[in-house]
Amino acid sequence: MNKIICWAITAALCTFIFATPGYSAVDWQPGLVLKTDTPPLDTAITADGKWTFVLTEGGRIRIYDQNGTLDDTIPVRPEMDQIAITATGEKIVLSSRRSKSIQQIDLTFVAVISSDDSPAMGPPRAPVTVVVFSDFQCPYCAKVGALLEYVLEHNPETVRVVFKQFPLSFHKNAHAAAVASLAAHNQGKFWEYHDLLFQHGKELSDDKILALAKEAGLNMKRFRADIKNELLNDRVDLDIQEGQRNGVRGTPTIFVNGRSLKERTPQGLQLQIDQELTRIKANAR
């Protein structure tokens, strides 16, 4: 009887062991190998994986992009041996166990944004370029027009404004309006149509987009053909992708020579423009 019981228990255990699903192997693949001139002491990486910071001996932080390319080097106090970066990627914190000290560094990443064929105002060769990622159904974007007019009026020789499309998915007619604005751009009337779209942002529909095009004096036959052109749709999508690559999550988002605008007021924008002009003059010496 005992043998039967032991056999039954053993059989049950075997059934449990072999029936229990096992864990699958971890999926992995080799990543980038970064080479430094001096031994690395510590590393940190931004939350989005775009940038890797390597603290090396001799007081240097080497910044690598996601392709493993050395983008920049920051000199730091040579005794620093540990590095961390905030979740937003805007501040580096260094520490030294030997000297019991901490050093902080504020970061500003410079976005590389194309302006080819994008609607623009101001001198083509202006030293400062202000890029606006915008949505025609965004009420905050509608207020940016006055800000840009102020800046162009006060910086007629030094500032160029570039408009980039960033229609948000929850604005039903924003993408269609973006495509329509590029159709107006094809006829040299982007800014006139831009103003009308923002004035009627709450009323936008397919019919309203056509009515505003007529009010702007566009050639309607050409306009109707252009808004069905997939090339314009693709251009809107390219702007969206470019914005996302550069950290754009909402609208309006404004860059001054690739640096994100910190204060969206005439004074705040003018301050960053002046800082850019000062930086350009310093680099030219």
C-alpha positions as a Markdown table, in Angstrom:
| # | Residue | x | y | z |
|---|---|---|---|---|
| 1 | Met | 0.0 | 0.0 | 0.0 |
| 2 | Asn | 2.8 | 2.4 | 0.9 |
| 3 | Lys | 4.6 | 1.6 | -2.4 |
| 4 | Ile | 1.4 | 2.5 | -4.3 |
| 5 | Ile | 1.1 | 5.8 | -2.4 |
| 6 | Cys | 4.8 | 6.6 | -3.0 |
| 7 | Trp | 4.4 | 5.8 | -6.7 |
| 8 | Ala | 1.3 | 8.0 | -6.9 |
| 9 | Ile | 3.0 | 10.9 | -5.2 |
| 10 | Thr | 6.1 | 10.5 | -7.4 |
| 11 | Ala | 3.9 | 10.4 | -10.6 |
| 12 | Ala | 2.0 | 13.5 | -9.4 |
| 13 | Leu | 5.3 | 15.4 | -8.8 |
| 14 | Cys | 6.7 | 14.4 | -12.2 |
| 15 | Thr | 3.4 | 15.5 | -13.8 |
| 16 | Phe | 3.6 | 18.9 | -12.0 |
| 17 | Ile | 7.3 | 19.5 | -12.9 |
| 18 | Phe | 7.0 | 18.7 | -16.6 |
| 19 | Ala | 3.6 | 20.4 | -17.0 |
| 20 | Thr | 4.8 | 23.6 | -15.4 |
| 21 | Pro | 5.6 | 26.1 | -18.2 |
| 22 | Gly | 9.3 | 27.2 | -18.2 |
| 23 | Tyr | 10.6 | 30.7 | -18.7 |
| 24 | Ser | 11.7 | 31.6 | -22.2 |
| 25 | Ala | 15.3 | 32.7 | -22.7 |
| 26 | Val | 16.1 | 36.4 | -22.6 |
| 27 | Asp | 16.1 | 38.0 | -26.0 |
| 28 | Trp | 19.3 | 40.1 | -26.5 |
| 29 | Gln | 21.5 | 41.5 | -29.1 |
| 30 | Pro | 24.9 | 43.2 | -28.9 |
| 31 | Gly | 24.8 | 47.0 | -28.9 |
| 32 | Leu | 27.3 | 49.7 | -29.6 |
| 33 | Val | 30.9 | 49.6 | -28.4 |
| 34 | Leu | 32.2 | 53.0 | -27.5 |
| 35 | Lys | 36.0 | 53.7 | -27.5 |
| 36 | Thr | 37.5 | 56.5 | -25.3 |
| 37 | Asp | 41.0 | 57.9 | -25.3 |
| 38 | Thr | 41.3 | 57.6 | -21.6 |
| 39 | Pro | 39.8 | 55.0 | -19.2 |
| 40 | Pro | 36.1 | 55.5 | -18.4 |
| 41 | Leu | 35.1 | 56.0 | -14.8 |
| 42 | Asp | 31.3 | 56.0 | -15.0 |
| 43 | Thr | 28.5 | 56.3 | -17.5 |
| 44 | Ala | 24.9 | 57.6 | -17.8 |
| 45 | Ile | 22.3 | 57.5 | -20.5 |
| 46 | Thr | 19.2 | 59.6 | -21.1 |
| 47 | Ala | 15.8 | 58.1 | -20.6 |
| 48 | Asp | 15.0 | 58.1 | -24.3 |
| 49 | Gly | 18.3 | 56.4 | -25.1 |
| 50 | Lys | 19.5 | 59.2 | -27.5 |
| 51 | Trp | 22.6 | 60.2 | -25.6 |
| 52 | Thr | 25.3 | 58.4 | -23.6 |
| 53 | Phe | 27.6 | 60.3 | -21.3 |
| 54 | Val | 30.9 | 58.8 | -20.4 |
| 55 | Leu | 33.0 | 60.3 | -17.6 |
| 56 | Thr | 36.7 | 59.6 | -18.2 |
| 57 | Glu | 39.9 | 60.1 | -16.3 |
| 58 | Gly | 41.3 | 63.6 | -16.6 |
| 59 | Gly | 38.1 | 65.5 | -16.1 |
| 60 | Arg | 36.2 | 64.9 | -19.4 |
| 61 | Ile | 32.6 | 64.0 | -20.2 |
| 62 | Arg | 32.3 | 62.5 | -23.7 |
| 63 | Ile | 28.8 | 62.7 | -25.2 |
| 64 | Tyr | 27.8 | 60.1 | -27.8 |
| 65 | Asp | 24.6 | 60.0 | -29.9 |
| 66 | Gln | 22.5 | 56.8 | -30.4 |
| 67 | Asn | 24.7 | 55.8 | -33.4 |
| 68 | Gly | 27.9 | 55.9 | -31.2 |
| 69 | Thr | 29.2 | 59.1 | -32.7 |
| 70 | Leu | 31.1 | 61.4 | -30.4 |
| 71 | Asp | 29.0 | 64.6 | -30.4 |
| 72 | Asp | 30.8 | 66.8 | -27.9 |
| 73 | Thr | 33.2 | 66.9 | -24.9 |
| 74 | Ile | 32.6 | 68.8 | -21.7 |
| 75 | Pro | 35.5 | 69.6 | -19.3 |
| 76 | Val | 34.8 | 69.0 | -15.6 |
| 77 | Arg | 36.7 | 69.0 | -12.4 |
| 78 | Pro | 39.3 | 66.2 | -12.6 |
| 79 | Glu | 38.5 | 64.6 | -9.3 |
| 80 | Met | 34.9 | 63.7 | -10.3 |
| 81 | Asp | 34.5 | 59.9 | -10.6 |
| 82 | Gln | 30.7 | 59.4 | -10.7 |
| 83 | Ile | 28.0 | 60.7 | -13.1 |
| 84 | Ala | 24.2 | 60.7 | -13.2 |
| 85 | Ile | 21.7 | 62.5 | -15.4 |
| 86 | Thr | 18.2 | 63.7 | -14.6 |
| 87 | Ala | 15.2 | 62.0 | -16.2 |
| 88 | Thr | 14.6 | 65.1 | -18.4 |
| 89 | Gly | 18.2 | 65.0 | -19.6 |
| 90 | Glu | 18.6 | 68.7 | -18.8 |
| 91 | Lys | 21.1 | 68.3 | -15.9 |
| 92 | Ile | 24.2 | 66.3 | -15.2 |
| 93 | Val | 25.2 | 65.6 | -11.6 |
| 94 | Leu | 28.8 | 64.6 | -10.9 |
| 95 | Ser | 30.3 | 63.5 | -7.6 |
| 96 | Ser | 33.7 | 62.7 | -6.2 |
| 97 | Arg | 34.2 | 60.2 | -3.4 |
| 98 | Arg | 37.7 | 61.4 | -2.8 |
| 99 | Ser | 37.1 | 65.1 | -2.4 |
| 100 | Lys | 33.5 | 64.6 | -1.2 |
| 101 | Ser | 32.2 | 67.2 | -3.6 |
| 102 | Ile | 29.4 | 67.5 | -6.2 |
| 103 | Gln | 29.3 | 69.4 | -9.5 |
| 104 | Gln | 26.1 | 70.1 | -11.5 |
| 105 | Ile | 26.0 | 71.0 | -15.2 |
| 106 | Asp | 22.9 | 72.3 | -17.0 |
| 107 | Leu | 22.4 | 71.0 | -20.5 |
| 108 | Thr | 20.8 | 72.5 | -23.6 |
| 109 | Phe | 20.6 | 70.2 | -26.6 |
| 110 | Val | 20.7 | 72.0 | -29.9 |
| 111 | Ala | 18.2 | 70.5 | -32.3 |
| 112 | Val | 19.1 | 70.1 | -36.0 |
| 113 | Ile | 16.0 | 71.2 | -37.9 |
| 114 | Ser | 15.7 | 71.4 | -41.7 |
| 115 | Ser | 14.0 | 74.4 | -43.2 |
| 116 | Asp | 14.1 | 73.4 | -46.9 |
| 117 | Asp | 10.8 | 74.3 | -48.6 |
| 118 | Ser | 9.1 | 75.2 | -45.2 |
| 119 | Pro | 7.1 | 78.4 | -45.1 |
| 120 | Ala | 9.3 | 81.2 | -43.7 |
| 121 | Met | 9.5 | 84.9 | -43.1 |
| 122 | Gly | 12.6 | 87.1 | -42.8 |
| 123 | Pro | 16.0 | 87.2 | -44.5 |
| 124 | Pro | 17.0 | 83.7 | -45.8 |
| 125 | Arg | 20.6 | 84.2 | -44.4 |
| 126 | Ala | 19.6 | 85.6 | -41.1 |
| 127 | Pro | 22.0 | 84.5 | -38.3 |
| 128 | Val | 19.1 | 83.5 | -36.0 |
| 129 | Thr | 16.3 | 81.1 | -37.1 |
| 130 | Val | 13.2 | 80.8 | -35.0 |
| 131 | Val | 11.4 | 77.5 | -35.8 |
| 132 | Val | 7.8 | 77.0 | -34.7 |
| 133 | Phe | 6.1 | 73.6 | -34.6 |
| 134 | Ser | 2.4 | 74.3 | -34.7 |
| 135 | Asp | -1.2 | 73.0 | -35.0 |
| 136 | Phe | -3.9 | 75.0 | -36.6 |
| 137 | Gln | -6.5 | 73.8 | -34.1 |
| 138 | Cys | -4.3 | 74.6 | -31.1 |
| 139 | Pro | -5.6 | 77.7 | -29.3 |
| 140 | Tyr | -2.2 | 78.4 | -27.8 |
| 141 | Cys | -0.6 | 78.3 | -31.3 |
| 142 | Ala | -3.1 | 80.9 | -32.5 |
| 143 | Lys | -1.5 | 83.4 | -30.0 |
| 144 | Val | 2.0 | 82.8 | -31.3 |
| 145 | Gly | 1.4 | 84.9 | -34.5 |
| 146 | Ala | 1.6 | 88.1 | -32.5 |
| 147 | Leu | 4.8 | 87.0 | -30.8 |
| 148 | Leu | 6.4 | 86.3 | -34.2 |
| 149 | Glu | 5.3 | 89.6 | -35.6 |
| 150 | Tyr | 6.8 | 91.4 | -32.7 |
| 151 | Val | 10.2 | 89.6 | -33.1 |
| 152 | Leu | 10.3 | 90.2 | -36.9 |
| 153 | Glu | 9.5 | 93.8 | -36.4 |
| 154 | His | 12.3 | 94.3 | -33.8 |
| 155 | Asn | 14.8 | 92.1 | -35.6 |
| 156 | Pro | 14.3 | 92.7 | -39.3 |
| 157 | Glu | 17.9 | 91.9 | -40.4 |
| 158 | Thr | 18.8 | 89.2 | -37.9 |
| 159 | Val | 15.8 | 86.8 | -37.5 |
| 160 | Arg | 14.1 | 84.3 | -39.8 |
| 161 | Val | 10.9 | 82.5 | -38.8 |
| 162 | Val | 10.2 | 79.0 | -40.1 |
| 163 | Phe | 6.9 | 77.2 | -39.7 |
| 164 | Lys | 6.8 | 73.5 | -39.2 |
| 165 | Gln | 3.6 | 71.3 | -39.1 |
| 166 | Phe | 2.8 | 69.4 | -36.0 |
| 167 | Pro | -1.0 | 68.5 | -36.1 |
| 168 | Leu | -2.0 | 66.7 | -32.9 |
| 169 | Ser | -3.8 | 63.4 | -33.3 |
| 170 | Phe | -6.8 | 64.5 | -31.1 |
| 171 | His | -7.5 | 67.6 | -33.2 |
| 172 | Lys | -9.8 | 66.1 | -35.9 |
| 173 | Asn | -9.2 | 68.6 | -38.7 |
| 174 | Ala | -5.6 | 69.7 | -37.9 |
| 175 | His | -3.9 | 67.4 | -40.3 |
| 176 | Ala | -6.2 | 68.4 | -43.2 |
| 177 | Ala | -5.5 | 72.0 | -42.3 |
| 178 | Ala | -1.8 | 71.4 | -42.3 |
| 179 | Val | -1.9 | 69.9 | -45.8 |
| 180 | Ala | -4.2 | 72.7 | -47.0 |
| 181 | Ser | -1.7 | 75.3 | -45.7 |
| 182 | Leu | 1.1 | 73.7 | -47.8 |
| 183 | Ala | -1.2 | 73.8 | -50.8 |
| 184 | Ala | -1.5 | 77.6 | -50.1 |
| 185 | His | 2.3 | 77.7 | -49.8 |
| 186 | Asn | 2.5 | 76.3 | -53.3 |
| 187 | Gln | 0.7 | 79.4 | -54.5 |
| 188 | Gly | 2.8 | 81.8 | -52.4 |
| 189 | Lys | 0.0 | 82.6 | -49.9 |
| 190 | Phe | 0.9 | 80.5 | -46.9 |
| 191 | Trp | 0.9 | 83.3 | -44.3 |
| 192 | Glu | -2.4 | 84.8 | -45.5 |
| 193 | Tyr | -4.1 | 81.4 | -45.3 |
| 194 | His | -2.2 | 80.6 | -42.0 |
| 195 | Asp | -3.9 | 83.7 | -40.4 |
| 196 | Leu | -7.4 | 82.7 | -41.6 |
| 197 | Leu | -7.0 | 79.1 | -40.4 |
| 198 | Phe | -6.0 | 80.3 | -36.9 |
| 199 | Gln | -8.8 | 82.8 | -36.8 |
| 200 | His | -11.3 | 80.0 | -37.5 |
| 201 | Gly | -9.5 | 77.2 | -35.7 |
| 202 | Lys | -12.6 | 76.2 | -33.7 |
| 203 | Glu | -14.8 | 76.0 | -36.9 |
| 204 | Leu | -12.5 | 74.0 | -39.1 |
| 205 | Ser | -14.0 | 71.3 | -41.3 |
| 206 | Asp | -13.5 | 70.2 | -44.9 |
| 207 | Asp | -16.0 | 72.8 | -46.1 |
| 208 | Lys | -14.5 | 75.5 | -44.0 |
| 209 | Ile | -11.0 | 74.8 | -45.2 |
| 210 | Leu | -12.2 | 75.2 | -48.8 |
| 211 | Ala | -14.1 | 78.4 | -47.9 |
| 212 | Leu | -11.1 | 80.0 | -46.3 |
| 213 | Ala | -8.9 | 79.1 | -49.3 |
| 214 | Lys | -11.4 | 80.9 | -51.5 |
| 215 | Glu | -11.3 | 83.9 | -49.1 |
| 216 | Ala | -7.5 | 83.9 | -49.3 |
| 217 | Gly | -7.8 | 84.3 | -53.1 |
| 218 | Leu | -6.3 | 81.0 | -54.0 |
| 219 | Asn | -6.7 | 79.3 | -57.3 |
| 220 | Met | -9.3 | 76.8 | -56.3 |
| 221 | Lys | -8.8 | 74.3 | -59.1 |
| 222 | Arg | -5.1 | 74.0 | -58.2 |
| 223 | Phe | -5.8 | 74.1 | -54.5 |
| 224 | Arg | -8.3 | 71.2 | -54.7 |
| 225 | Ala | -5.8 | 69.1 | -56.7 |
| 226 | Asp | -3.0 | 69.9 | -54.3 |
| 227 | Ile | -4.8 | 68.9 | -51.1 |
| 228 | Lys | -5.3 | 65.5 | -52.6 |
| 229 | Asn | -1.6 | 65.2 | -53.5 |
| 230 | Glu | 0.1 | 62.6 | -51.3 |
| 231 | Leu | 3.4 | 64.5 | -51.5 |
| 232 | Leu | 1.9 | 67.3 | -49.3 |
| 233 | Asn | 0.6 | 64.7 | -46.9 |
| 234 | Asp | 4.1 | 63.2 | -46.7 |
| 235 | Arg | 5.6 | 66.6 | -46.1 |
| 236 | Val | 3.3 | 67.0 | -43.1 |
| 237 | Asp | 4.3 | 63.6 | -41.8 |
| 238 | Leu | 8.0 | 64.4 | -42.2 |
| 239 | Asp | 7.6 | 67.6 | -40.1 |
| 240 | Ile | 5.9 | 65.5 | -37.4 |
| 241 | Gln | 8.7 | 62.9 | -37.4 |
| 242 | Glu | 11.3 | 65.7 | -37.3 |
| 243 | Gly | 9.6 | 67.3 | -34.4 |
| 244 | Gln | 9.4 | 64.0 | -32.5 |
| 245 | Arg | 13.1 | 63.3 | -33.1 |
| 246 | Asn | 13.8 | 66.7 | -31.5 |
| 247 | Gly | 11.6 | 66.2 | -28.4 |
| 248 | Val | 8.4 | 67.9 | -29.6 |
| 249 | Arg | 5.5 | 66.5 | -27.7 |
| 250 | Gly | 3.0 | 69.4 | -27.8 |
| 251 | Thr | 2.3 | 72.7 | -29.5 |
| 252 | Pro | 3.4 | 75.3 | -29.8 |
| 253 | Thr | 7.1 | 74.3 | -29.5 |
| 254 | Ile | 9.6 | 76.9 | -30.5 |
| 255 | Phe | 13.3 | 76.6 | -31.1 |
| 256 | Val | 15.8 | 79.5 | -31.4 |
| 257 | Asn | 18.8 | 78.3 | -33.5 |
| 258 | Gly | 17.9 | 74.8 | -32.3 |
| 259 | Arg | 17.6 | 75.7 | -28.6 |
| 260 | Ser | 14.2 | 75.2 | -27.0 |
| 261 | Leu | 12.6 | 78.5 | -26.1 |
| 262 | Lys | 12.4 | 78.7 | -22.3 |
| 263 | Glu | 9.9 | 81.6 | -21.9 |
| 264 | Arg | 7.2 | 82.1 | -24.5 |
| 265 | Thr | 6.9 | 85.9 | -24.2 |
| 266 | Pro | 8.3 | 88.7 | -26.4 |
| 267 | Gln | 10.9 | 89.4 | -23.7 |
| 268 | Gly | 11.8 | 85.8 | -23.3 |
| 269 | Leu | 12.2 | 85.2 | -27.0 |
| 270 | Gln | 14.1 | 88.4 | -27.5 |
| 271 | Leu | 16.5 | 87.4 | -24.7 |
| 272 | Gln | 17.3 | 84.1 | -26.4 |
| 273 | Ile | 17.8 | 85.9 | -29.8 |
| 274 | Asp | 20.2 | 88.3 | -28.2 |
| 275 | Gln | 22.1 | 85.4 | -26.5 |
| 276 | Glu | 22.4 | 83.7 | -29.9 |
| 277 | Leu | 23.7 | 86.9 | -31.5 |
| 278 | Thr | 26.3 | 87.3 | -28.7 |
| 279 | Arg | 27.3 | 83.6 | -29.1 |
| 280 | Ile | 27.8 | 84.0 | -32.9 |
| 281 | Lys | 29.9 | 87.2 | -32.4 |
| 282 | Ala | 32.1 | 85.4 | -29.8 |
| 283 | Asn | 32.6 | 82.4 | -32.0 |
| 284 | Ala | 33.6 | 84.7 | -34.9 |
| 285 | Arg | 36.5 | 86.2 | -33.1 |
